[in-house]
């Protein structure tokens, strides 16, 4: 049988494809076969490059299914690429497992509403409401309640963050905060003067965003030139992995080096979990990645490992691991303790989705590169707090 993988090996998302390819190599000895009941099945892992492009990603799925005879497809990374992979799998009736962005974005980007049940495609992550809760808890470490400036784009991501039912407002308003929309912008942005002016108008001392590295740096630069310096920026995108070079400009990283930016934490070396496949701890995985690649660990590393764990579990427990429908049925009922935490597709919050718990963290510059401190664990109490939030 074959495990198919669509990964961004090249293109702008390539730095985020490294964790998945690393995990596949590290777990190769465990992926040579699966035991299902009394039977042993040989396994091949076939990897196709999405090139960070949704059209190429869909062709990669077709190649995996028709040429490689994939029994299950795994993918992660890319707000446009990942849904393209999932849609292609749904069309070709092959089970798909994915991770890395909020479940509301996963559902809406595929033209569906919460409550819709896909037949073949499954995802694990967190919700926009979970991000809003973690960010609110960090804002509240700086007194409060606050007026928070929202730097959100004009794409699907921004529209979901603004959504009155699924976005930030229901969570943050209930906690007493006021959201001030600074104005939608198109990515990549070339000017944030309007947003900076609105930040001043609303007296927003805190900014929340989901911006790219370059856009966040430009906003921060223009705000400082206007005499404004946010006490804290919470960002659900860039600061999750600030030390990946998705931009080649050193000026951008220098601009944000002293910005007080906090982020969501879905995985770290301090998480107290172990792999269901080989017993590896979070600390072990991060250390091995750094030793073998010479690069800093990344949060997606834990998700990549959990992705492979879950696929192996599904093939090991399906009534017929050679049958697509049997594998999909198994994924729908899977509960599994992984290196990224407990996953349970039976609980929801909506069909095809398993939730991960979030902590809140802040990256701090250091002599050996940026280090991540966990500053709030209220919603993930098993994860130890390792530092204090540092506003300006």
C-alpha positions in Angstrom: 0.0 0.0 0.0 1.1 3.6 -0.5 1.0 6.7 1.7 0.9 9.7 -0.6 2.3 13.1 0.5 1.8 16.5 -1.1 4.5 18.8 0.3 5.8 22.3 -0.7 9.3 21.2 -1.6 9.9 24.3 -3.7 8.3 27.7 -4.0 7.5 30.3 -1.3 6.2 27.7 1.2 9.3 25.5 0.9 10.6 26.4 4.4 7.4 25.0 5.9 7.7 21.8 3.9 10.9 20.9 5.6 9.3 19.6 8.8 7.2 17.2 6.9 10.0 15.8 4.7 12.2 15.5 7.8 9.6 13.6 9.7 9.1 11.2 6.8 12.8 10.5 6.7 13.1 10.1 10.5 10.1 7.7 10.6 11.1 5.8 7.5 12.0 2.6 9.6 8.5 2.6 11.1 6.8 3.2 7.7 8.2 0.2 5.8 5.1 -1.8 6.7 2.0 -1.8 8.9 0.5 -4.7 10.9 -3.3 -4.8 10.7 -4.6 -7.7 12.8 -2.8 -10.8 11.7 -1.7 -9.4 8.4 1.4 -7.5 7.4 1.3 -4.9 4.6 4.4 -3.4 2.9 4.2 0.4 2.7 5.6 2.8 0.2 5.8 6.5 0.8 5.4 8.6 -2.4 6.1 12.4 -2.1 4.9 14.9 -4.8 5.9 18.6 -4.8 3.1 21.1 -4.7 5.5 23.8 -5.7 3.6 26.0 -3.3 0.9 26.3 -6.0 -2.7 25.1 -5.7 -3.0 24.0 -9.4 0.2 22.0 -9.2 -0.9 20.6 -5.9 -4.1 19.2 -7.4 -2.1 17.6 -10.2 0.2 16.1 -7.5 -2.9 14.5 -6.0 -4.0 13.1 -9.4 -0.5 11.7 -9.9 -0.5 10.1 -6.4 -3.8 8.5 -7.0 -3.4 7.3 -10.6 0.3 6.7 -10.9 1.3 5.8 -7.3 -1.9 4.2 -6.3 -2.0 6.1 -3.0 -4.4 4.7 -0.3 -4.2 7.9 1.8 -2.9 11.4 1.1 -1.2 13.7 3.7 -0.6 17.4 3.4 0.1 20.6 5.4 0.8 24.3 4.8 -0.7 26.8 2.4 -4.0 28.7 2.8 -4.7 28.1 -0.9 -2.6 24.9 -1.5 -4.1 22.8 1.3 -7.7 23.3 0.4 -6.8 22.5 -3.2 -5.3 19.2 -2.1 -8.3 18.3 0.0 -10.8 19.2 -2.8 -8.9 17.0 -5.3 -8.9 14.1 -2.8 -12.7 14.5 -2.3 -13.2 14.5 -6.0 -11.0 11.4 -6.5 -12.5 9.6 -3.5 -9.2 9.1 -1.7 -8.8 9.7 2.1 -6.9 12.9 2.9 -5.5 14.0 6.2 -4.3 17.6 6.7 -3.3 20.1 9.3 -1.9 23.6 10.0 -4.7 26.2 9.8 -7.9 27.0 11.6 -10.8 24.7 10.9 -13.2 27.5 9.9 -10.7 28.5 7.2 -10.5 24.8 6.1 -14.2 24.5 5.8 -15.0 27.9 4.3 -12.1 27.9 1.8 -13.7 24.7 0.4 -17.1 26.4 -0.2 -18.8 24.7 2.8 -20.4 25.8 6.0 -19.7 24.4 9.5 -21.8 21.2 9.9 -21.1 20.0 6.4 -19.7 16.5 6.4 -17.0 15.7 3.8 -16.8 12.1 2.7 -13.1 11.7 2.3 -11.2 14.5 3.8 -10.1 15.1 7.5 -8.3 17.9 9.3 -6.8 18.6 12.7 -6.0 22.1 14.0 -7.6 24.8 16.2 -10.3 27.3 15.7 -10.4 31.1 15.2 -12.3 31.3 18.5 -9.4 29.4 20.1 -6.9 31.9 18.8 -9.1 34.8 20.0 -9.3 33.3 23.5 -5.5 32.9 23.8 -4.8 36.3 22.4 -7.4 37.9 24.8 -5.6 36.2 27.7 -2.3 37.8 26.7 -3.9 41.2 26.2 -5.3 40.8 29.8 -1.8 40.4 31.1 -1.5 44.1 30.3 -4.4 45.4 32.5 -7.4 45.9 30.3 -10.0 45.6 28.9 -8.5 47.1 25.7 -9.3 48.7 22.4 -7.4 46.4 20.0 -6.5 47.5 16.5 -7.2 44.7 13.9 -4.7 44.5 11.0 -6.5 42.1 8.8 -6.3 41.6 5.0 -9.0 41.7 2.4 -8.8 38.0 1.6 -10.7 35.0 3.0 -8.5 35.1 6.1 -9.5 38.6 6.9 -13.2 38.1 6.2 -13.3 35.1 8.5 -11.5 37.0 11.3 -14.2 39.7 10.9 -17.1 37.3 10.8 -19.7 38.1 13.5 -20.3 34.4 14.2 -17.0 32.6 13.6 -14.4 35.4 14.0 -12.8 37.3 16.9 -15.6 39.5 18.0 -17.9 37.0 19.8 -14.9 35.9 22.0 -13.2 39.2 22.6 -16.4 41.3 23.1 -17.6 38.8 25.8 -14.3 39.4 27.6 -14.8 43.2 27.5 -12.5 44.1 24.7 -13.3 46.4 21.8 -12.1 45.6 18.3 -11.2 48.5 16.0 -10.9 47.4 12.4 -7.9 49.4 11.0 -9.1 48.7 7.4 -8.6 45.9 5.0 -5.5 45.7 2.9 -4.3 43.6 -0.1 -1.3 41.3 0.2 1.4 42.1 -0.4 0.9 45.6 1.0 2.9 48.7 -0.1 1.5 51.2 2.4 -0.2 51.2 5.8 -0.7 54.9 6.3 -4.5 54.5 6.5 -4.2 51.8 9.1 -1.7 53.7 11.2 -4.0 56.7 11.2 -6.9 54.6 12.3 -4.7 53.1 15.1 -4.1 56.6 16.4 -7.8 57.6 15.9 -9.0 54.7 18.0 -6.2 54.9 20.6 -5.3 51.3 20.1 -2.3 50.4 22.2 -2.5 46.7 21.2 -2.6 45.4 17.6 -3.8 41.9 16.5 -3.0 40.6 13.1 -2.5 37.6 10.8 0.0 39.4 8.5 2.9 38.1 6.6 6.4 38.9 7.8 6.9 41.7 5.2 3.5 43.3 5.8 3.8 43.2 9.6 7.3 44.8 9.4 6.0 47.5 7.1 3.1 48.3 9.4 5.4 48.4 12.4 7.9 50.7 10.6 5.3 53.2 9.5 3.6 53.2 13.0 6.9 54.0 14.6 7.6 56.7 12.1 4.2 58.2 13.0 5.2 58.2 16.7 3.2 55.1 17.6 4.5 52.0 19.2 2.1 49.2 20.1 2.6 47.8 23.6 1.9 44.4 22.1 1.2 42.8 18.7 -0.5 39.4 18.7 0.0 37.7 15.3 -1.3 34.3 14.3 0.9 33.9 11.2 4.4 35.3 11.1 5.5 34.7 14.7 4.6 31.1 14.7 7.9 30.5 13.0 9.8 33.8 12.8 13.2 32.2 12.1 12.2 30.7 8.8 13.4 32.8 5.9 10.2 33.1 3.9 11.6 36.5 3.2 15.2 37.2 2.2 15.3 40.8 3.5 17.4 41.1 6.6 15.8 44.6 7.1 12.4 43.0 7.6 13.7 40.7 10.4 15.6 43.5 12.0 12.5 45.7 12.0 10.5 43.1 14.0 13.4 42.0 16.2 12.4 44.4 19.0 8.7 44.4 18.3 6.7 42.9 21.2 4.9 40.2 19.2 3.2 37.3 20.8 1.6 34.3 19.1 -0.4 31.1 19.4 1.6 28.0 20.4 0.3 24.7 19.2 3.6 22.7 19.6 6.9 23.2 21.3 9.8 21.2 22.8 8.2 21.8 26.2 4.9 20.1 25.3 4.5 17.0 27.5 3.5 14.5 24.7 5.1 11.5 23.1 4.7 9.9 19.7 2.3 7.0 19.5 4.5 5.5 16.8 8.0 5.5 18.2 7.7 7.0 21.7 9.7 10.2 20.7 9.1 13.1 23.1 8.6 16.7 21.9 12.0 17.7 23.3 13.7 14.7 21.5 12.1 15.6 18.2 13.1 19.3 18.4 16.7 18.3 19.4 17.0 15.8 16.6 15.7 18.3 14.0 18.2 20.9 15.1 21.1 18.4 15.2 20.3 16.8 11.8 19.4 20.0 9.9 21.4 22.7 11.7 18.2 24.8 11.8 15.9 25.8 14.6 12.9 23.7 15.4 9.5 24.8 14.0 6.0 24.5 15.4 4.8 22.6 12.3 7.3 19.9 13.1 5.0 18.4 15.8 2.0 18.6 13.5 3.9 16.8 10.7 4.8 14.0 13.1 1.2 13.7 14.3 0.0 13.6 10.7 2.2 10.6 10.0 1.2 8.9 13.3 -2.5 9.3 12.5 -2.1 7.9 9.0 -0.2 4.9 10.3 -2.8 4.3 13.0 -5.6 4.4 10.4 -3.9 1.9 8.1 -3.2 -0.3 11.2 -6.8 -0.3 12.4 -9.0 0.0 9.3 -11.2 -3.1 8.6 -9.6 -3.2 5.2 -6.5 -1.0 4.9 -6.4 -1.4 1.1 -9.9 0.1 0.7 -10.3 3.8 0.5 -13.8 3.8 2.1 -12.6 1.7 5.0 -9.7 4.1 5.7 -11.9 7.2 5.6 -14.4 5.5 7.9 -11.6 4.8 10.3 -10.3 8.4 10.3 -13.8 9.6 11.1 -13.8 7.6 14.3 -10.2 8.0 15.3 -9.0 9.0 18.8 -5.3 9.0 19.2 -2.7 10.4 21.6 0.1 11.9 19.5 3.2 14.0 19.9 1.0 17.1 19.2 -1.6 16.1 21.8 -4.8 14.1 21.9 -6.8 14.0 18.6 -10.5 13.0 18.6 -12.5 13.2 15.4 -15.6 12.0 17.1 -16.0 15.1 19.2 -15.9 17.7 16.5 -16.5 20.8 16.8 -17.8 19.9 13.3 -17.6 16.8 11.1 -14.1 15.9 9.8 -12.3 18.0 12.4 -10.2 17.2 15.5 -9.1 20.1 17.7 -5.7 20.9 19.2 -5.4 22.9 22.3 -3.5 26.2 22.2 -1.2 28.0 24.5 0.1 31.6 24.1 3.8 32.5 23.7 6.2 35.2 22.8 9.5 34.9 20.9 12.4 36.7 22.4 15.7 37.4 20.6 18.8 35.7 22.1 22.5 35.0 21.3 21.6 31.6 19.7 18.6 32.9 17.9 14.9 33.5 18.9 13.5 31.4 21.8 9.9 30.8 22.5 8.5 31.4 26.0 5.1 30.0 26.9 3.3 32.9 28.7 -0.2 31.5 29.1 -1.4 27.9 29.4 -5.0 28.4 30.7 -6.5 26.6 27.8 -3.7 23.9 27.7 -2.8 23.4 31.4 -0.6 20.5 30.7 1.9 22.7 28.9 4.3 24.4 31.4 4.6 28.2 31.5 8.2 29.1 30.8 8.3 32.9 30.8 6.4 36.2 31.3 4.8 38.3 28.7 7.0 41.4 27.9 5.1 44.3 26.5 6.8 47.6 25.6 
